[in-house]
Amino acid sequence: MKKCKVCKETFKQSNSLHIYCSPKCAIEGTLNKIDANIAKEKRNAATELKQAKERIKSRATWIKEVQQAVNAYIRARDKGKPCISCGKATKPGDHAGHWKPTSTSPELRFSESNIHLQCVQCNLYLHGNVAQYRLGLMGRIGIELVEWLESKHPPAKWTIDELKELKKVYKNKLKEMS
């Protein structure tokens, strides 16, 4: 006696290839296998497409993605803290503002001590509210670190592999906070 692979009823098996109890179950079982194969092929195609897209991403795209991961981490790290510049309570949607802008100090783009939660008003409309940002920064990280941020730094030229690793690091840091 054998158990049908579709309806689970027991039946008398006439040979080793006989795995269904009836033609109806055989059709249904075959259709299930076809559906499973189609789903597997779609998953494989989606994986191949994703890998192809990853291979053609530019360095600029990777920098943007790392910046998004860093900013998400900073927002989570500073959640509940007031705006670094004005001291007002922050809310979801506020920014991860850079003390030294990425345009003038790209080497500090991903430096955690250079990025803090900042309200939209200070970051966008007051162009960073830099005078107040510096005061808030001294209170949070100390004058020595502020002076280090303000000093000269060697230029950073991250490779795509380094950017991929940085993205993983910050995604993991964010996940660990959850």
C-alpha positions as CSV (number, residue, x, y, z in Angstrom):
1,M,0.0,0.0,0.0
2,K,1.1,3.5,-0.8
3,K,-0.1,7.0,0.2
4,C,-1.1,9.3,-2.7
5,K,1.1,12.4,-2.9
6,V,-1.9,14.7,-3.5
7,C,-4.9,13.5,-1.5
8,K,-2.9,11.4,1.0
9,E,-5.3,8.4,0.6
10,T,-3.8,5.0,0.7
11,F,-4.0,2.9,-2.5
12,K,-2.5,-0.2,-3.9
13,Q,0.7,0.6,-5.9
14,S,0.9,-1.4,-9.1
15,N,4.6,-0.4,-9.8
16,S,7.3,1.9,-8.4
17,L,6.3,4.8,-10.7
18,H,2.7,4.7,-9.5
19,I,2.6,7.6,-7.0
20,Y,-1.0,8.9,-7.4
21,C,-4.2,7.1,-6.6
22,S,-6.2,8.4,-9.6
23,P,-5.8,10.2,-12.8
24,K,-7.4,13.3,-11.2
25,C,-4.6,13.3,-8.5
26,A,-2.0,12.6,-11.2
27,I,-3.1,15.8,-13.1
28,E,-3.2,17.9,-9.9
29,G,0.2,16.6,-8.8
30,T,1.7,17.3,-12.2
31,L,0.3,20.8,-12.2
32,N,1.7,21.4,-8.7
33,K,5.1,20.4,-10.0
34,I,4.8,22.7,-13.0
35,D,3.7,25.6,-10.8
36,A,6.6,24.9,-8.4
37,N,9.1,24.9,-11.3
38,I,7.7,28.1,-12.7
39,A,8.0,29.8,-9.3
40,K,11.6,28.5,-9.0
41,E,12.4,29.9,-12.4
42,K,10.9,33.3,-11.5
43,R,12.9,33.4,-8.3
44,N,16.1,32.5,-10.2
45,A,15.4,35.2,-12.8
46,A,14.7,37.8,-10.1
47,T,17.9,36.9,-8.4
48,E,19.9,37.1,-11.6
49,L,18.3,40.5,-12.4
50,K,19.2,41.8,-9.0
51,Q,22.8,40.6,-9.3
52,A,23.0,42.2,-12.8
53,K,21.7,45.5,-11.4
54,E,24.3,45.3,-8.5
55,R,27.1,44.8,-11.0
56,I,26.2,47.9,-13.1
57,K,25.7,50.3,-10.2
58,S,28.0,53.3,-10.3
59,R,30.2,54.4,-7.5
60,A,28.0,57.5,-7.0
61,T,24.9,55.2,-6.6
62,W,26.8,53.1,-3.9
63,I,27.7,56.4,-2.1
64,K,24.1,57.4,-2.1
65,E,23.0,54.0,-0.8
66,V,25.6,54.1,2.0
67,Q,24.6,57.6,2.9
68,Q,21.0,56.4,3.2
69,A,22.0,53.6,5.5
70,V,24.2,55.9,7.6
71,N,21.4,58.5,7.9
72,A,18.9,55.8,9.0
73,Y,21.3,54.6,11.7
74,I,21.9,58.2,12.9
75,R,18.2,58.9,13.1
76,A,17.8,55.7,15.2
77,R,20.9,56.5,17.3
78,D,19.7,60.0,18.1
79,K,16.0,59.2,18.4
80,G,14.5,61.0,21.4
81,K,17.3,63.6,21.5
82,P,16.6,67.2,20.6
83,C,17.8,68.9,17.4
84,I,21.6,69.4,17.7
85,S,21.2,73.0,16.6
86,C,18.1,74.5,18.1
87,G,17.3,72.1,20.9
88,K,13.7,71.6,19.8
89,A,12.1,68.1,20.1
90,T,12.7,66.1,17.0
91,K,10.2,64.0,15.2
92,P,10.1,61.3,12.5
93,G,11.1,62.8,9.2
94,D,13.8,65.0,10.7
95,H,17.2,64.9,9.1
96,A,20.6,63.4,9.8
97,G,22.5,66.7,9.4
98,H,26.2,67.0,8.7
99,W,28.3,69.5,10.7
100,K,30.9,69.6,7.9
101,P,29.0,69.4,4.7
102,T,29.7,66.6,2.2
103,S,30.3,69.2,-0.5
104,T,33.3,70.7,1.4
105,S,34.4,67.7,3.4
106,P,33.5,64.5,1.5
107,E,36.0,62.5,3.6
108,L,33.7,63.1,6.6
109,R,30.5,62.0,4.8
110,F,30.1,58.8,6.8
111,S,31.8,60.0,10.1
112,E,29.3,59.4,12.9
113,S,30.7,62.3,14.9
114,N,30.0,64.6,12.0
115,I,26.3,63.6,11.6
116,H,23.5,64.3,14.2
117,L,19.8,64.4,14.2
118,Q,18.6,67.9,13.1
119,C,15.2,69.3,12.5
120,V,14.1,70.1,9.0
121,Q,13.9,73.8,9.8
122,C,17.6,74.0,10.9
123,N,19.0,71.7,8.3
124,L,17.2,73.0,5.2
125,Y,15.8,76.5,5.8
126,L,18.7,77.7,8.1
127,H,21.3,76.0,6.0
128,G,22.5,73.8,8.9
129,N,22.2,76.5,11.5
130,V,26.0,76.1,11.8
131,A,26.7,78.5,14.7
132,Q,24.1,76.7,16.9
133,Y,25.1,73.3,15.5
134,R,28.7,73.9,16.7
135,L,27.6,74.7,20.2
136,G,25.4,71.6,20.4
137,L,28.2,69.5,19.0
138,M,30.6,70.7,21.6
139,G,28.0,69.7,24.3
140,R,27.6,66.2,22.7
141,I,31.0,65.2,21.6
142,G,33.4,67.6,23.2
143,I,35.6,70.4,21.9
144,E,38.5,68.1,21.1
145,L,36.5,66.0,18.6
146,V,34.9,69.2,17.2
147,E,38.4,70.6,16.5
148,W,39.4,67.3,15.0
149,L,36.3,67.5,12.6
150,E,37.4,71.1,11.7
151,S,41.0,70.1,10.9
152,K,42.3,68.8,7.6
153,H,41.7,65.2,6.7
154,P,43.1,63.1,3.9
155,P,40.7,62.8,0.9
156,A,38.6,59.6,0.9
157,K,38.2,57.6,-2.3
158,W,36.1,54.6,-1.3
159,T,36.1,51.6,-3.6
160,I,32.8,50.0,-4.5
161,D,33.8,47.0,-2.4
162,E,34.5,49.3,0.6
163,L,31.1,51.0,0.0
164,K,29.3,47.7,-0.1
165,E,30.9,46.8,3.2
166,L,30.0,50.1,4.8
167,K,26.4,49.7,3.7
168,K,26.3,46.2,5.4
169,V,27.9,47.7,8.6
170,Y,25.4,50.4,8.9
171,K,22.4,48.2,8.1
172,N,23.6,45.7,10.8
173,K,24.1,48.6,13.3
174,L,20.6,49.7,12.7
175,K,19.3,46.1,13.0
176,E,21.1,45.7,16.3
177,M,19.4,48.8,17.7
178,S,15.9,47.3,16.9
